[in-house]
Amino acid sequence: MSGPQLSPLRVNPKTQEPYLQLPAPHDNIIITPARMSDADDIIRCLNDFAIYKWLEGPPFPYLPSHADEWLATVTSESNTILEELGVAAKNNPDGPPILVSSCPVRILREVLEDGSEVFLGDLGTPRCCYPEYNPGFEKEKLHEKNLSRPVGDPEIDWCIGYYLASSHHGRGIMSVALGTIVNDWMVPRMGAKTIKGEAYSDNWGSRKVFEKNGFKLLKTVEFEGGRHLKNGQIKEGMCVYVYKS
């Protein structure tokens, strides 16, 4: 599949897998769909203290069963989007690109000189579930309303969630990857108008990633008594950033 419905995705001529390529100097890094074979790399990353200390969502410890379940979900979601794009390409090959409900690529991979690939991390683009709120009626209503909005609705609150292998921290990779996903896919292909990013107050690395990409600090939420995470961490507050396209 090629043409405007797939744009700006490229296609690997050998595997037919779609991907986004980061700009130089990180053009040896691509973003692809998840693969079931990624399980071991995901397990390693999500049990790495340098990564999990900043995460609230994933189970801890992160087990093979967790990876298999997650991969089954996200590969299915990716396949659904790609099937929609394929139908659009067949029915209206020269028409304007359709809007879709998500990004079909999310896994960062480094392409080595011999053509092999190294798993680097994940960058997801879900609808916002408002993690700055404590569990309760208000949070549930906000989430339900956000999920109910149709594809392309400019009122949808989108969210960013990511992690990067600790071996590649401090190189500016995630800043470039986020900019690529937002500008090349979320805005033009998802119709995203409001994109939020949350980071714990002391997660200066993630905060800088958002700020470098034009996200503005919307609010800082202090957790009374601290928020106790399933991985044993206690967080005092969360910074909520927003990007308006």
ChimeraX commands (.cxc) that place a marker at each C-alpha (Angstrom):
marker #1 position 0.00,0.00,0.00 radius 0.5
marker #1 position 1.22,3.47,-0.85 radius 0.5
marker #1 position -0.12,6.88,-1.81 radius 0.5
marker #1 position -1.74,9.72,0.13 radius 0.5
marker #1 position -3.76,7.48,2.45 radius 0.5
marker #1 position -0.57,6.05,3.96 radius 0.5
marker #1 position 1.40,9.30,3.98 radius 0.5
marker #1 position 3.69,10.17,5.71 radius 0.5
marker #1 position 4.39,6.52,6.55 radius 0.5
marker #1 position 7.04,4.74,4.54 radius 0.5
marker #1 position 7.03,1.02,3.79 radius 0.5
marker #1 position 9.93,-1.37,4.30 radius 0.5
marker #1 position 10.35,-2.97,0.85 radius 0.5
marker #1 position 11.42,-6.31,2.33 radius 0.5
marker #1 position 8.90,-6.73,5.13 radius 0.5
marker #1 position 6.11,-4.40,3.91 radius 0.5
marker #1 position 6.02,-2.98,7.43 radius 0.5
marker #1 position 5.10,0.73,7.66 radius 0.5
marker #1 position 7.30,3.11,9.60 radius 0.5
marker #1 position 8.11,6.72,10.36 radius 0.5
marker #1 position 11.74,7.78,10.15 radius 0.5
marker #1 position 13.21,10.38,12.49 radius 0.5
marker #1 position 15.03,13.32,10.92 radius 0.5
marker #1 position 18.81,13.70,11.07 radius 0.5
marker #1 position 20.84,13.32,13.19 radius 0.5
marker #1 position 18.57,10.50,14.41 radius 0.5
marker #1 position 17.62,9.18,10.97 radius 0.5
marker #1 position 18.91,5.74,11.95 radius 0.5
marker #1 position 15.86,5.46,14.21 radius 0.5
marker #1 position 12.43,4.43,12.97 radius 0.5
marker #1 position 9.00,4.04,14.58 radius 0.5
marker #1 position 7.14,0.87,13.61 radius 0.5
marker #1 position 4.12,-1.12,14.76 radius 0.5
marker #1 position 4.64,-3.34,17.78 radius 0.5
marker #1 position 5.61,-6.95,17.10 radius 0.5
marker #1 position 4.82,-9.99,19.21 radius 0.5
marker #1 position 8.57,-10.68,19.21 radius 0.5
marker #1 position 9.11,-7.47,21.22 radius 0.5
marker #1 position 8.05,-9.17,24.46 radius 0.5
marker #1 position 11.50,-9.82,25.93 radius 0.5
marker #1 position 12.65,-6.26,25.25 radius 0.5
marker #1 position 9.52,-4.79,26.80 radius 0.5
marker #1 position 9.88,-6.96,29.89 radius 0.5
marker #1 position 13.49,-5.87,30.28 radius 0.5
marker #1 position 12.64,-2.17,29.96 radius 0.5
marker #1 position 9.63,-2.18,32.27 radius 0.5
marker #1 position 11.59,-3.94,35.01 radius 0.5
marker #1 position 14.44,-1.41,34.73 radius 0.5
marker #1 position 14.39,0.97,37.70 radius 0.5
marker #1 position 15.57,3.86,35.53 radius 0.5
marker #1 position 12.31,3.47,33.57 radius 0.5
marker #1 position 9.66,2.11,35.90 radius 0.5
marker #1 position 10.30,4.68,38.61 radius 0.5
marker #1 position 8.54,7.23,36.37 radius 0.5
marker #1 position 5.61,5.02,35.30 radius 0.5
marker #1 position 2.24,4.52,36.94 radius 0.5
marker #1 position 0.32,2.43,34.42 radius 0.5
marker #1 position 2.25,-0.80,33.76 radius 0.5
marker #1 position 2.06,-3.69,36.25 radius 0.5
marker #1 position 5.07,-4.26,38.46 radius 0.5
marker #1 position 6.92,-6.53,38.35 radius 0.5
marker #1 position 6.25,-6.74,34.61 radius 0.5
marker #1 position 5.77,-10.39,33.62 radius 0.5
marker #1 position 5.74,-12.25,30.29 radius 0.5
marker #1 position 1.96,-12.58,30.54 radius 0.5
marker #1 position 1.65,-8.79,30.80 radius 0.5
marker #1 position 3.77,-8.29,27.69 radius 0.5
marker #1 position 1.85,-10.88,25.68 radius 0.5
marker #1 position -1.51,-9.36,26.62 radius 0.5
marker #1 position -0.37,-5.80,25.86 radius 0.5
marker #1 position 1.18,-6.79,22.53 radius 0.5
marker #1 position -1.97,-8.62,21.46 radius 0.5
marker #1 position -3.97,-5.47,22.16 radius 0.5
marker #1 position -1.73,-2.93,20.46 radius 0.5
marker #1 position -0.94,-5.08,17.42 radius 0.5
marker #1 position -4.68,-5.54,16.89 radius 0.5
marker #1 position -5.23,-1.78,17.17 radius 0.5
marker #1 position -2.44,-1.09,14.69 radius 0.5
marker #1 position -3.76,-3.66,12.23 radius 0.5
marker #1 position -7.23,-2.09,12.42 radius 0.5
marker #1 position -5.86,1.35,11.52 radius 0.5
marker #1 position -3.79,-0.06,8.67 radius 0.5
marker #1 position -6.82,-1.94,7.35 radius 0.5
marker #1 position -8.84,1.30,7.39 radius 0.5
marker #1 position -6.09,3.04,5.45 radius 0.5
marker #1 position -5.98,0.15,2.99 radius 0.5
marker #1 position -9.72,0.37,2.34 radius 0.5
marker #1 position -9.47,4.13,1.85 radius 0.5
marker #1 position -6.55,3.68,-0.55 radius 0.5
marker #1 position -8.56,1.17,-2.57 radius 0.5
marker #1 position -11.83,3.11,-2.65 radius 0.5
marker #1 position -10.43,6.62,-3.04 radius 0.5
marker #1 position -6.73,6.36,-3.93 radius 0.5
marker #1 position -6.33,9.99,-4.95 radius 0.5
marker #1 position -8.65,11.46,-2.35 radius 0.5
marker #1 position -7.66,13.46,0.71 radius 0.5
marker #1 position -6.15,11.41,3.55 radius 0.5
marker #1 position -8.75,10.14,5.98 radius 0.5
marker #1 position -8.61,10.85,9.70 radius 0.5
marker #1 position -7.99,7.83,11.93 radius 0.5
marker #1 position -8.37,7.07,15.62 radius 0.5
marker #1 position -4.73,6.42,16.51 radius 0.5
marker #1 position -1.20,6.09,15.21 radius 0.5
marker #1 position -0.40,2.65,13.76 radius 0.5
marker #1 position 3.29,2.94,14.63 radius 0.5
marker #1 position 4.66,3.36,18.16 radius 0.5
marker #1 position 7.81,1.28,18.77 radius 0.5
marker #1 position 11.17,3.03,18.44 radius 0.5
marker #1 position 13.92,0.97,16.84 radius 0.5
marker #1 position 17.53,1.76,16.03 radius 0.5
marker #1 position 18.60,0.46,12.62 radius 0.5
marker #1 position 22.21,-0.70,12.71 radius 0.5
marker #1 position 24.65,-0.66,9.78 radius 0.5
marker #1 position 24.03,-4.35,9.07 radius 0.5
marker #1 position 20.28,-3.73,8.83 radius 0.5
marker #1 position 19.40,-5.33,12.16 radius 0.5
marker #1 position 17.18,-3.43,14.57 radius 0.5
marker #1 position 17.43,-2.70,18.28 radius 0.5
marker #1 position 14.29,-2.12,20.37 radius 0.5
marker #1 position 14.46,1.31,22.02 radius 0.5
marker #1 position 11.05,1.97,23.54 radius 0.5
marker #1 position 7.41,2.87,23.09 radius 0.5
marker #1 position 5.50,6.06,22.29 radius 0.5
marker #1 position 1.72,5.75,22.54 radius 0.5
marker #1 position -0.98,8.24,21.54 radius 0.5
marker #1 position -4.16,7.27,23.42 radius 0.5
marker #1 position -7.14,9.42,24.30 radius 0.5
marker #1 position -6.49,11.11,27.60 radius 0.5
marker #1 position -7.55,9.29,30.76 radius 0.5
marker #1 position -6.68,12.24,33.05 radius 0.5
marker #1 position -4.09,10.65,35.35 radius 0.5
marker #1 position -3.73,13.87,37.33 radius 0.5
marker #1 position -7.10,13.09,38.94 radius 0.5
marker #1 position -7.48,10.56,41.72 radius 0.5
marker #1 position -9.86,7.67,40.97 radius 0.5
marker #1 position -13.47,8.75,41.33 radius 0.5
marker #1 position -16.62,9.98,39.63 radius 0.5
marker #1 position -15.11,13.14,38.12 radius 0.5
marker #1 position -12.25,11.27,36.48 radius 0.5
marker #1 position -14.55,8.55,35.18 radius 0.5
marker #1 position -16.98,11.06,33.63 radius 0.5
marker #1 position -14.19,12.98,31.93 radius 0.5
marker #1 position -12.74,9.77,30.53 radius 0.5
marker #1 position -16.11,8.44,29.35 radius 0.5
marker #1 position -16.93,11.72,27.60 radius 0.5
marker #1 position -13.53,11.81,25.92 radius 0.5
marker #1 position -13.86,8.21,24.70 radius 0.5
marker #1 position -17.34,8.88,23.31 radius 0.5
marker #1 position -16.23,11.59,20.89 radius 0.5
marker #1 position -16.14,10.51,17.22 radius 0.5
marker #1 position -12.93,10.27,15.19 radius 0.5
marker #1 position -11.82,13.71,14.09 radius 0.5
marker #1 position -13.72,15.58,16.83 radius 0.5
marker #1 position -11.57,18.63,17.65 radius 0.5
marker #1 position -12.68,18.41,21.29 radius 0.5
marker #1 position -10.86,15.10,21.88 radius 0.5
marker #1 position -8.12,15.33,24.49 radius 0.5
marker #1 position -5.22,13.21,23.29 radius 0.5
marker #1 position -2.40,12.03,25.50 radius 0.5
marker #1 position 1.23,11.03,25.17 radius 0.5
marker #1 position 2.81,8.10,26.98 radius 0.5
marker #1 position 6.33,6.85,26.41 radius 0.5
marker #1 position 9.49,5.23,27.70 radius 0.5
marker #1 position 12.97,4.85,26.26 radius 0.5
marker #1 position 15.56,2.17,26.98 radius 0.5
marker #1 position 17.91,3.50,29.65 radius 0.5
marker #1 position 20.89,2.71,27.39 radius 0.5
marker #1 position 19.74,5.57,25.15 radius 0.5
marker #1 position 18.75,8.18,27.73 radius 0.5
marker #1 position 20.21,11.65,27.39 radius 0.5
marker #1 position 20.64,11.64,23.62 radius 0.5
marker #1 position 17.63,13.73,22.63 radius 0.5
marker #1 position 15.97,10.77,20.91 radius 0.5
marker #1 position 12.58,10.99,22.58 radius 0.5
marker #1 position 12.32,14.73,21.98 radius 0.5
marker #1 position 12.73,14.15,18.23 radius 0.5
marker #1 position 10.43,11.10,18.25 radius 0.5
marker #1 position 7.67,13.03,20.01 radius 0.5
marker #1 position 7.95,15.90,17.56 radius 0.5
marker #1 position 7.75,13.45,14.66 radius 0.5
marker #1 position 4.66,11.68,16.00 radius 0.5
marker #1 position 2.85,14.95,16.83 radius 0.5
marker #1 position 3.65,16.90,13.68 radius 0.5
marker #1 position 3.71,14.11,11.11 radius 0.5
marker #1 position 0.81,12.00,12.35 radius 0.5
marker #1 position -1.30,13.19,15.28 radius 0.5
marker #1 position -2.12,16.63,13.90 radius 0.5
marker #1 position -2.60,15.83,10.18 radius 0.5
marker #1 position -3.87,12.22,10.38 radius 0.5
marker #1 position -5.78,12.15,13.68 radius 0.5
marker #1 position -7.03,15.73,13.61 radius 0.5
marker #1 position -5.50,16.32,17.03 radius 0.5
marker #1 position -6.07,19.82,18.37 radius 0.5
marker #1 position -5.32,19.26,22.06 radius 0.5
marker #1 position -2.53,16.91,23.15 radius 0.5
marker #1 position -1.65,16.51,26.81 radius 0.5
marker #1 position 1.43,15.10,28.44 radius 0.5
marker #1 position 1.84,14.30,32.11 radius 0.5
marker #1 position 5.04,13.90,34.06 radius 0.5
marker #1 position 5.71,13.62,37.77 radius 0.5
marker #1 position 7.02,16.88,39.14 radius 0.5
marker #1 position 10.52,15.50,39.69 radius 0.5
marker #1 position 10.77,13.88,36.24 radius 0.5
marker #1 position 12.82,16.65,34.68 radius 0.5
marker #1 position 13.79,14.54,31.68 radius 0.5
marker #1 position 10.21,14.06,30.52 radius 0.5
marker #1 position 9.30,17.63,31.33 radius 0.5
marker #1 position 12.09,18.85,29.05 radius 0.5
marker #1 position 10.90,16.53,26.26 radius 0.5
marker #1 position 7.48,18.19,26.36 radius 0.5
marker #1 position 8.86,21.71,26.62 radius 0.5
marker #1 position 11.22,21.21,23.66 radius 0.5
marker #1 position 8.20,20.32,21.54 radius 0.5
marker #1 position 6.14,23.38,22.37 radius 0.5
marker #1 position 4.03,21.87,25.15 radius 0.5
marker #1 position 3.08,24.48,27.75 radius 0.5
marker #1 position 2.69,23.83,31.47 radius 0.5
marker #1 position -1.05,23.80,32.11 radius 0.5
marker #1 position -1.04,23.04,35.81 radius 0.5
marker #1 position 0.85,21.35,38.61 radius 0.5
marker #1 position -1.18,19.00,40.80 radius 0.5
marker #1 position 0.07,18.28,44.32 radius 0.5
marker #1 position -0.86,14.87,45.71 radius 0.5
marker #1 position -1.96,15.25,49.31 radius 0.5
marker #1 position -0.01,12.68,51.31 radius 0.5
marker #1 position 1.79,11.56,48.14 radius 0.5
marker #1 position 0.64,9.12,45.49 radius 0.5
marker #1 position 1.79,5.56,46.21 radius 0.5
marker #1 position 2.56,3.71,42.99 radius 0.5
marker #1 position 2.37,-0.06,42.53 radius 0.5
marker #1 position 6.14,-0.12,41.92 radius 0.5
marker #1 position 6.80,1.22,45.42 radius 0.5
marker #1 position 7.50,4.82,44.43 radius 0.5
marker #1 position 5.82,7.74,46.17 radius 0.5
marker #1 position 5.20,10.84,44.07 radius 0.5
marker #1 position 4.42,14.28,45.44 radius 0.5
marker #1 position 2.89,15.86,42.36 radius 0.5
marker #1 position 2.30,15.83,38.62 radius 0.5
marker #1 position 2.87,18.44,35.93 radius 0.5
marker #1 position 0.29,18.55,33.15 radius 0.5
marker #1 position 1.46,19.94,29.82 radius 0.5
marker #1 position -0.69,20.81,26.81 radius 0.5
marker #1 position 0.00,21.30,23.12 radius 0.5
marker #1 position -2.49,23.16,20.92 radius 0.5
marker #1 position -2.29,22.74,17.17 radius 0.5
marker link #1:1,2 radius 0.2
marker link #1:2,3 radius 0.2
marker link #1:3,4 radius 0.2
marker link #1:4,5 radius 0.2
marker link #1:5,6 radius 0.2
marker link #1:6,7 radius 0.2
marker link #1:7,8 radius 0.2
marker link #1:8,9 radius 0.2
marker link #1:9,10 radius 0.2
marker link #1:10,11 radius 0.2
marker link #1:11,12 radius 0.2
marker link #1:12,13 radius 0.2
marker link #1:13,14 radius 0.2
marker link #1:14,15 radius 0.2
marker link #1:15,16 radius 0.2
marker link #1:16,17 radius 0.2
marker link #1:17,18 radius 0.2
marker link #1:18,19 radius 0.2
marker link #1:19,20 radius 0.2
marker link #1:20,21 radius 0.2
marker link #1:21,22 radius 0.2
marker link #1:22,23 radius 0.2
marker link #1:23,24 radius 0.2
marker link #1:24,25 radius 0.2
marker link #1:25,26 radius 0.2
marker link #1:26,27 radius 0.2
marker link #1:27,28 radius 0.2
marker link #1:28,29 radius 0.2
marker link #1:29,30 radius 0.2
marker link #1:30,31 radius 0.2
marker link #1:31,32 radius 0.2
marker link #1:32,33 radius 0.2
marker link #1:33,34 radius 0.2
marker link #1:34,35 radius 0.2
marker link #1:35,36 radius 0.2
marker link #1:36,37 radius 0.2
marker link #1:37,38 radius 0.2
marker link #1:38,39 radius 0.2
marker link #1:39,40 radius 0.2
marker link #1:40,41 radius 0.2
marker link #1:41,42 radius 0.2
marker link #1:42,43 radius 0.2
marker link #1:43,44 radius 0.2
marker link #1:44,45 radius 0.2
marker link #1:45,46 radius 0.2
marker link #1:46,47 radius 0.2
marker link #1:47,48 radius 0.2
marker link #1:48,49 radius 0.2
marker link #1:49,50 radius 0.2
marker link #1:50,51 radius 0.2
marker link #1:51,52 radius 0.2
marker link #1:52,53 radius 0.2
marker link #1:53,54 radius 0.2
marker link #1:54,55 radius 0.2
marker link #1:55,56 radius 0.2
marker link #1:56,57 radius 0.2
marker link #1:57,58 radius 0.2
marker link #1:58,59 radius 0.2
marker link #1:59,60 radius 0.2
marker link #1:60,61 radius 0.2
marker link #1:61,62 radius 0.2
marker link #1:62,63 radius 0.2
marker link #1:63,64 radius 0.2
marker link #1:64,65 radius 0.2
marker link #1:65,66 radius 0.2
marker link #1:66,67 radius 0.2
marker link #1:67,68 radius 0.2
marker link #1:68,69 radius 0.2
marker link #1:69,70 radius 0.2
marker link #1:70,71 radius 0.2
marker link #1:71,72 radius 0.2
marker link #1:72,73 radius 0.2
marker link #1:73,74 radius 0.2
marker link #1:74,75 radius 0.2
marker link #1:75,76 radius 0.2
marker link #1:76,77 radius 0.2
marker link #1:77,78 radius 0.2
marker link #1:78,79 radius 0.2
marker link #1:79,80 radius 0.2
marker link #1:80,81 radius 0.2
marker link #1:81,82 radius 0.2
marker link #1:82,83 radius 0.2
marker link #1:83,84 radius 0.2
marker link #1:84,85 radius 0.2
marker link #1:85,86 radius 0.2
marker link #1:86,87 radius 0.2
marker link #1:87,88 radius 0.2
marker link #1:88,89 radius 0.2
marker link #1:89,90 radius 0.2
marker link #1:90,91 radius 0.2
marker link #1:91,92 radius 0.2
marker link #1:92,93 radius 0.2
marker link #1:93,94 radius 0.2
marker link #1:94,95 radius 0.2
marker link #1:95,96 radius 0.2
marker link #1:96,97 radius 0.2
marker link #1:97,98 radius 0.2
marker link #1:98,99 radius 0.2
marker link #1:99,100 radius 0.2
marker link #1:100,101 radius 0.2
marker link #1:101,102 radius 0.2
marker link #1:102,103 radius 0.2
marker link #1:103,104 radius 0.2
marker link #1:104,105 radius 0.2
marker link #1:105,106 radius 0.2
marker link #1:106,107 radius 0.2
marker link #1:107,108 radius 0.2
marker link #1:108,109 radius 0.2
marker link #1:109,110 radius 0.2
marker link #1:110,111 radius 0.2
marker link #1:111,112 radius 0.2
marker link #1:112,113 radius 0.2
marker link #1:113,114 radius 0.2
marker link #1:114,115 radius 0.2
marker link #1:115,116 radius 0.2
marker link #1:116,117 radius 0.2
marker link #1:117,118 radius 0.2
marker link #1:118,119 radius 0.2
marker link #1:119,120 radius 0.2
marker link #1:120,121 radius 0.2
marker link #1:121,122 radius 0.2
marker link #1:122,123 radius 0.2
marker link #1:123,124 radius 0.2
marker link #1:124,125 radius 0.2
marker link #1:125,126 radius 0.2
marker link #1:126,127 radius 0.2
marker link #1:127,128 radius 0.2
marker link #1:128,129 radius 0.2
marker link #1:129,130 radius 0.2
marker link #1:130,131 radius 0.2
marker link #1:131,132 radius 0.2
marker link #1:132,133 radius 0.2
marker link #1:133,134 radius 0.2
marker link #1:134,135 radius 0.2
marker link #1:135,136 radius 0.2
marker link #1:136,137 radius 0.2
marker link #1:137,138 radius 0.2
marker link #1:138,139 radius 0.2
marker link #1:139,140 radius 0.2
marker link #1:140,141 radius 0.2
marker link #1:141,142 radius 0.2
marker link #1:142,143 radius 0.2
marker link #1:143,144 radius 0.2
marker link #1:144,145 radius 0.2
marker link #1:145,146 radius 0.2
marker link #1:146,147 radius 0.2
marker link #1:147,148 radius 0.2
marker link #1:148,149 radius 0.2
marker link #1:149,150 radius 0.2
marker link #1:150,151 radius 0.2
marker link #1:151,152 radius 0.2
marker link #1:152,153 radius 0.2
marker link #1:153,154 radius 0.2
marker link #1:154,155 radius 0.2
marker link #1:155,156 radius 0.2
marker link #1:156,157 radius 0.2
marker link #1:157,158 radius 0.2
marker link #1:158,159 radius 0.2
marker link #1:159,160 radius 0.2
marker link #1:160,161 radius 0.2
marker link #1:161,162 radius 0.2
marker link #1:162,163 radius 0.2
marker link #1:163,164 radius 0.2
marker link #1:164,165 radius 0.2
marker link #1:165,166 radius 0.2
marker link #1:166,167 radius 0.2
marker link #1:167,168 radius 0.2
marker link #1:168,169 radius 0.2
marker link #1:169,170 radius 0.2
marker link #1:170,171 radius 0.2
marker link #1:171,172 radius 0.2
marker link #1:172,173 radius 0.2
marker link #1:173,174 radius 0.2
marker link #1:174,175 radius 0.2
marker link #1:175,176 radius 0.2
marker link #1:176,177 radius 0.2
marker link #1:177,178 radius 0.2
marker link #1:178,179 radius 0.2
marker link #1:179,180 radius 0.2
marker link #1:180,181 radius 0.2
marker link #1:181,182 radius 0.2
marker link #1:182,183 radius 0.2
marker link #1:183,184 radius 0.2
marker link #1:184,185 radius 0.2
marker link #1:185,186 radius 0.2
marker link #1:186,187 radius 0.2
marker link #1:187,188 radius 0.2
marker link #1:188,189 radius 0.2
marker link #1:189,190 radius 0.2
marker link #1:190,191 radius 0.2
marker link #1:191,192 radius 0.2
marker link #1:192,193 radius 0.2
marker link #1:193,194 radius 0.2
marker link #1:194,195 radius 0.2
marker link #1:195,196 radius 0.2
marker link #1:196,197 radius 0.2
marker link #1:197,198 radius 0.2
marker link #1:198,199 radius 0.2
marker link #1:199,200 radius 0.2
marker link #1:200,201 radius 0.2
marker link #1:201,202 radius 0.2
marker link #1:202,203 radius 0.2
marker link #1:203,204 radius 0.2
marker link #1:204,205 radius 0.2
marker link #1:205,206 radius 0.2
marker link #1:206,207 radius 0.2
marker link #1:207,208 radius 0.2
marker link #1:208,209 radius 0.2
marker link #1:209,210 radius 0.2
marker link #1:210,211 radius 0.2
marker link #1:211,212 radius 0.2
marker link #1:212,213 radius 0.2
marker link #1:213,214 radius 0.2
marker link #1:214,215 radius 0.2
marker link #1:215,216 radius 0.2
marker link #1:216,217 radius 0.2
marker link #1:217,218 radius 0.2
marker link #1:218,219 radius 0.2
marker link #1:219,220 radius 0.2
marker link #1:220,221 radius 0.2
marker link #1:221,222 radius 0.2
marker link #1:222,223 radius 0.2
marker link #1:223,224 radius 0.2
marker link #1:224,225 radius 0.2
marker link #1:225,226 radius 0.2
marker link #1:226,227 radius 0.2
marker link #1:227,228 radius 0.2
marker link #1:228,229 radius 0.2
marker link #1:229,230 radius 0.2
marker link #1:230,231 radius 0.2
marker link #1:231,232 radius 0.2
marker link #1:232,233 radius 0.2
marker link #1:233,234 radius 0.2
marker link #1:234,235 radius 0.2
marker link #1:235,236 radius 0.2
marker link #1:236,237 radius 0.2
marker link #1:237,238 radius 0.2
marker link #1:238,239 radius 0.2
marker link #1:239,240 radius 0.2
marker link #1:240,241 radius 0.2
marker link #1:241,242 radius 0.2
marker link #1:242,243 radius 0.2
marker link #1:243,244 radius 0.2
marker link #1:244,245 radius 0.2
view
